[in-house]
Amino acid sequence: MNDWQMKSPLDWETYVNKRVKVAAAEKNEYEGWVLTVDPVSANVVLANFPENGRASIVVVLGHAVQEVDVLQEADDEMKARLSCIFAPEESKAYSPEELDKRKNDLKSWLEANHIPVTEQGESGRTLCVAGVLTIDPPYGPEECSSSNEIILSRVQGL
């Protein structure tokens, strides 16, 4: 085991959200923002943001790490960018007005297509389709639930 692998998870945590240069086996060098370090294998997950705006991820295997040098601390903007790299796009936060609009648009569309729909719950946030399927905010296919798989798959496909 090398020195990097002998460190504790608390030691590795100090590298998270920092721009580092990793010297690895066979004179390879990697540079990027540390997203995380795997506590079992000591693998380092680095993120870079090329000009096209999409994140580029590199994993440096723990047994190959020889030295890690901190180059820069992340500012608040970079921390926010790093924290949402693996978050699905649908997980964005919607304002209450946006949720109401999405609910009303979906309800109107279902009614226009002669699909029975009602509002459920204390606040009326959940839509109930034909009494057998519910749709919760933010009213996408992933938020549909039903015990009837056939109806579920058909409504999700709409």
Residue, then its C-alpha position, 0 to 999 in steps of 0.5 A: m500500500n502507498d501513502w495515499q491508501m494509508k490515509s483515513p477518510l477524514d484525511w481524504e475529505t480535506y481534498v474534496n472541493k479543491r483543485v488538485k494535481v495528482a501524480a500517478a504511476e508511470k509518470n501520469e499526471y491528472e488535474g481537476w476538482v476533487l468530487t470525492v475519494d472512495p473510502v474503500s479503494a482510495n480512488v480519486v474522482l476528479a471533475n473538469f469543466p471544458e469550454n463546452g460546459r459539460a463536466s468531464i470526469v476522471v477516476v484515478l485509481g487509489h493504488a496508482v496515486q503517488e502524490v496529491d498537491v492542492l492547487q486551489e480552493a473552490d469558491d461558492e459558485m464552484k462548490a455549487r457546480l460540483s455538488c450538482i454534477f451527478a444530479p439529474e436535470e429533472s431534479k431542479a427546484y420548481s417554484p410553487e407557481e411553476l408547480d401549479k402551472r405544470k399541474n394545471d397544464l397536465k390536468s387540462w391536457l388529460e381532461a382535453n383527451h377525455i381522461p378522468v382526473t381529480e386532485q387529491g390530498e389536503s393541498g390538492r397537489t396530487l393528481c389522481v387519474a381514473g382513480v387508479l394512478t397518482i401523479d405527484p409534483p413535479y408531475g413528470p413520468e417518474e412521479c407516476s405511481s399505480s399498482n396496475e403496471i399496464i396503466l402505469s406504463r401507458v400513462q408514463g408513455l403519454 
